[in-house]
Amino acid sequence: GEDQKQHLELARDIAQKFNNDFCPVDAPVFTLPDPIIPPDAARIMSLRDGSAKMSKSDPSDMSRINLTDDADTVMQKVRKARTDPEVLPSEAAGLEGRPEAANLVGIYAAMAGTGVDDVLKDFAGEGFGKFKPALGELLVEKLSPINERFVELKQDREQLDAILAKGALKARDLGAPTLDAAYKALGLVRG
């Protein structure tokens, strides 16, 4: 997300410095990372305050949807999400000055894989009494498989350890050529 861009910029600066200092121009060791931030829902905002970022560090559990929330909890959080009394507009410009409404519509668009304008076409003139249940059902549909898998892995420590070991091996295999190239560029011998 947008809030992680600074970390990516630091990684980019370090990679660029290493490549400039230790590598031939035509053979850099590190690829310079670029952020991939989708324009819609790049920042998911709090369910309680549409101008504050959704965060697990917020003291109110009602401010966010956790991947571990069950279907009833997701529906309750969406139902209680702060909104305004106005109906939904037919286009995105109508969400100006309505951060809570814009946030919920943005979440719906991101989860549905569509644009904000498409969501608003479907719900134009509707109140949140119709929109919130639809959003809750969409979130449950998209997040339930993640939650179910989480619960399954939490109960099977051996399977979780096997997945972690397999991932570590894959990361080691993928990273080894880059690590070897970095050692070589620095003139170090790996032991």
N, C-alpha and C positions, 0 to 999 in steps of 0.2 A: 504494500500500500504506500500511499504518499508519505506516511510518517516514517517509512523505512528508507526513503530515498537518500537521506544523509549517510546511512551506513553503506549503501551501495556506492555512493560517491567516494567515500573513504577507501573502499576496496578498489575502486577504479584508480584513484590517485596512487595507491601503493603498487598496483600492477603496472601502471604507467611508469612510475619511478624505477621499479625493478627492470622493466624492459629497456628503458632509456639508459640505465647505468650498466647493465650487464649483458645485453643481448645485441646481436647485429640488427640493423634496422629491418631487414627482410626476414628475420626469424625470431619474433618475440616469443617468450615462454608463456606469458599470461594473456588471455583474451580479456579485453576491457569490457566489463559488464555494463549493460544498459538497462535502465528500469523499464518494466512493462506494467504500466498503470492504465487500466481501462478507464475511459472517460466517465462512464456511468458507474456509480457506486464505488468510486475509488476510495472514498471515505464513508464508512457506515457510521452513522451518528447514533447517539444514545436514544433509547426508546422513551426516556423520561425528559430529555432536553435535546431537541433537534439541532442545537448549535454546539453541542459537546460531542467529542468522538466517543463511539462505543468502546468501552474498555473493561477488561476483566478486573482492573484495579478500582473501578467505581464501587463504592461501598454498597450501593443498591443492586441486588441481584436482578431486580426488575428492569434495570437499564439496558440489559443485554440478553442476547440469545446465546446460550452456551451449547456447544456441540454435544454435551452430555445431558441436555434437557430432554425429558420425555415429551410425548405429544401433548399431553394435558398442560404441562408447564409452558410449552411454546405457545399454545393457544391462549393461555391465561395472560402471558406477558404481552402478546400482540393485542389482545382485547383491552388491556390496561395501558397500552402505550399512549402517550400524550398526543393529542390532536387538537384541531380547532373545530368550531361548529360549522364551518363553510363546507359546501359540497366540492367534489373534485372538479377541476377545470378540464377543458377539452384539449389543452396544450400546455407544454412545460412552462411557458411564460406566466401562466396563471398561478404557478407555485411560488413566484417571487414573494418574499416576505412571509412565507409560510414554511419555516424550517422543518417542523415536525411532519407536515404533510409531504413535503419534498423528500424527506428521509424515507418514509414508509413506501412511497411510490418508487423511489430509487432502489430500495431493497427488493421490492416485488420485481422490478425490471431486471435486476441482476440475477435473481433466482430463476426467473422465467426465461432468461437469455434473450431478452427483447429490449427495446428502447423505452424510455420514459413516455414519449409521445404515444407509442402503441398501447401502453398500459392506460394512459389517460383516455384514449379513444374508447377503450372497453368500459371504463368506469366514469366517464364524463357525466356530471350532473348527479352522481351518486354520493351519498354520505358515507361516513366511515363505518356505519352500522352494517353496510354491505361489503365494504372494502376490507375491513380488518379480518373477518372470517375467511375471506378468499386468500388474503396474505398468510394467515395462520396455517391454512390447509396446504398452501404451496410450500411454506417453510417445513412443515411436518413431512410432506412428500419428499422433499429434497434432503432433509437432514436425518430422517429416520434410519436410512441404511447406514449412515455414519455412526449414529448412536448405537444401533444394534451391533455393529462390528466392534465398537469400543467396549461394550458390555461383554461381548463374547471373548475378546482378547484379555480383558481384565480378569475374567474367570479362568483363563487357561494360560498360566504363566509360562509353561513350556513352549507353547505355540508362539507367544510373544517373544520369548528369548530366541527362538529359532528365526523368526522374522528379523529381529535386530541383528543377529549374527550374519544372516544372508545379506542384509543391507550393508553391514560393515565390510564384508568381503567384496561386494560389488563396488562400494566407494573406494576401497583400497585398490582394486583392479583398475578402475577408471582414473584414479588420481596418481597412480605410480608413474606413468610416463611424464606427467607434468612435474612431479617431484624430482624424478631423475634429471629432467631438463634443467630444473632450477639448480640442483646440485652442480651439474656440469657447467652452467653459466657462471656460477660462483667459484668454480675451480676446486670444488670439494669432492672428496671421495666418499662414497657411501660404504659403510661397513656392515 
